[in-house]
């Protein structure tokens, strides 16, 4: 289930450590983190199953469903008549396990492939957070909010 607010304080040590690691990795190649990149790292760390018990519980359930059925799927209404359709499926690339992720909502689909289940789990949370923040800032793709001008 999607949690809009992490049960852990987003200012907690593990979140700061992760953001600092990401910042250091970007600095090694001559780039500073943008605000958006810091937000991405914060969302991922705020749902890290190593540090957030509810995320560990969900990751274990996702892993079990994938082992039993080859995929995990969830449908969740996060706002009245606004839903997430989420899927993580185990596939294979170049002879190795791979995980395909898709989050759909309001006519948009965010998807990727990941070499690890934990990475796939991180992108599920990132995509859901992005969609919610998009909805409450510039609006959903189907709405004419007027923010783009005439």
Buried (B, 14 or more C-beta within 10 A) or exposed (E): EBBEEBEBEEEBEBBEEBBEEBBEEBEEEEEEBEEEBBBBBBBBBBBBBEBBEBBEEBBEEBBEBBEEEEBBEBEEEBEEEBBBEBBBBBEEEEEEEBBBBBBBBBEBEBEBBBEEBBBBBBBBBBBBBBBBEBBEEEBBEEEEEEEEEE
